[in-house]
Amino acid sequence: MPVTLLSSKPASSLPVYTVEADSLDACDAPKDAIAWARANGFAGAAGRVLTIPGKNGAVAGAFFGLGQPDAASPLDTGALARHLPEGDWHFAAAPKDAELATLGLMLGSYAFTRYGKKPRSALRFAVPEGVDAGRVERLAGGSVLARDLINTPAGDMGPDALEAATRALASEHGATMAVTAGEDLLTENLPMIHAVGRAAEAAPRLLDLRWGREAAPKVTLVGKGVCFDTGGLDIKPAAGMLLMKKDMGGAANVLGLASMLMAAKLDIRLRVLIPAVENAVAGNAFRPGDVLTSRKGLTVEIGNTDAEGRLVLADAMALADEEEPELLIDMATLTGAARVALGPDVPPFYTDDEALAGALARASEAVVDPLWRMPLWKPYLSRLDSKIADINNVSLDGFAGSPIAGLFLGRFVEKAKSWAHFDIYGWNPVDRPYAPVGGEAQGIRAIERVLTERYGK
């Protein structure tokens, strides 16, 4: 990453003075620097960076605006990674939340460069006292992995490429990896994954990564890996396909989370399951009105082929559930209804585990990784009734789309001690100091915090 964290401050390091809105007088910068800030209209506005001139045209330091104390995000320090000139830097005084401020630097330095975009300037930043640099690097690394995978176009991130990325992560951390692909999905009783992906040129597959002591607590992550979604025979309009490279955002996020957990050497038996498919259109595509038999044995009437993510997840989750994990988490770019309800920035999550819900809410706030609990409202299950099968994959009235999708998935979870479903967007529609427009990791830092609190040494 363009920002390198330093354990100690080099002699050549330049100071960054953090300033709350309209509090320039309280800053401990030299008087001539404060006068320079005033002359340039700097008043501590959130995210603003102003370099301080030194002798012979050199830079002597910088001011960074924190904004209003009750409105600013500690991650806004990402703006420094975009605007500071290359060199060695340090905070003149440790920010209020030094770990998040350091993480913001790392996240703000991100640029997706695979297709020629230039990387940001290389910075070296001294870690404030008390900050665990290794932890910050793990969190940033997992977020960057998720961003890179989502940002890669579907032409270069199909099921085969997603498999290669998962294999690379497994190799990096000494995990094992198994793949069930093509017609073997039918042999191994994963029929809905096969049905959704069979019309694509790249064979559908289930990726299965395992890591950690076999006797350790079982934590299983399931991520929706729909590498491109045309909508199938219920085809999307052109505008609806523009961002469908991100429909594997659930898979990208669980891989980013897995990288954090494995790098931290958390004492868990980690399993990652990713149904990797492309929902394409061809003569052998599954049809509206078809009835699919799931791994669990439930029959599913297809009310809409564009509700395919829940189908592939259902088979993977049924497989995961058979092991009776202590915790089962699934993440998916599942419904537009979640965006209508909460917008792109706040993913809803669903669980009946009150203790887990509370821990996620606290972690979300603590690490500035927005999440909001929504209800698994059981009376809505009747909206998935089918006249010819056990269940339909959609409700026909259009109401409560995100909770109903969660209820559908819940039909495939029985034995897991605890389960949570995250309906993420996986994309930043607007530029932020710590997050450019493009693919995004959502919820995984909060989940990492909960798991570290539970299973950390």
Secondary structure as GFF3:
##gff-version 3
##sequence-region A 1 457
A	DSSP	beta_strand	3	6	.	.	.	ID=ss1
A	DSSP	beta_strand	14	20	.	.	.	ID=ss2
A	DSSP	three_ten_helix	24	26	.	.	.	ID=ss3
A	DSSP	alpha_helix	31	39	.	.	.	ID=ss4
A	DSSP	beta_strand	49	53	.	.	.	ID=ss5
A	DSSP	three_ten_helix	55	57	.	.	.	ID=ss6
A	DSSP	beta_strand	59	67	.	.	.	ID=ss7
A	DSSP	three_ten_helix	74	77	.	.	.	ID=ss8
A	DSSP	alpha_helix	78	83	.	.	.	ID=ss9
A	DSSP	beta_strand	87	91	.	.	.	ID=ss10
A	DSSP	alpha_helix	98	108	.	.	.	ID=ss11
A	DSSP	beta_strand	123	126	.	.	.	ID=ss12
A	DSSP	alpha_helix	133	151	.	.	.	ID=ss13
A	DSSP	three_ten_helix	154	156	.	.	.	ID=ss14
A	DSSP	alpha_helix	159	173	.	.	.	ID=ss15
A	DSSP	beta_strand	176	181	.	.	.	ID=ss16
A	DSSP	alpha_helix	184	187	.	.	.	ID=ss17
A	DSSP	alpha_helix	191	197	.	.	.	ID=ss18
A	DSSP	beta_strand	205	211	.	.	.	ID=ss19
A	DSSP	beta_strand	218	223	.	.	.	ID=ss20
A	DSSP	beta_strand	225	229	.	.	.	ID=ss21
A	DSSP	alpha_helix	238	241	.	.	.	ID=ss22
A	DSSP	three_ten_helix	244	248	.	.	.	ID=ss23
A	DSSP	alpha_helix	249	263	.	.	.	ID=ss24
A	DSSP	beta_strand	269	279	.	.	.	ID=ss25
A	DSSP	beta_strand	291	293	.	.	.	ID=ss26
A	DSSP	beta_strand	299	301	.	.	.	ID=ss27
A	DSSP	alpha_helix	309	321	.	.	.	ID=ss28
A	DSSP	beta_strand	327	332	.	.	.	ID=ss29
A	DSSP	alpha_helix	336	342	.	.	.	ID=ss30
A	DSSP	beta_strand	348	350	.	.	.	ID=ss31
A	DSSP	alpha_helix	354	366	.	.	.	ID=ss32
A	DSSP	beta_strand	372	373	.	.	.	ID=ss33
A	DSSP	three_ten_helix	378	384	.	.	.	ID=ss34
A	DSSP	beta_strand	391	392	.	.	.	ID=ss35
A	DSSP	alpha_helix	401	410	.	.	.	ID=ss36
A	DSSP	beta_strand	419	423	.	.	.	ID=ss37
A	DSSP	beta_strand	427	428	.	.	.	ID=ss38
A	DSSP	beta_strand	438	439	.	.	.	ID=ss39
A	DSSP	alpha_helix	444	455	.	.	.	ID=ss40
###
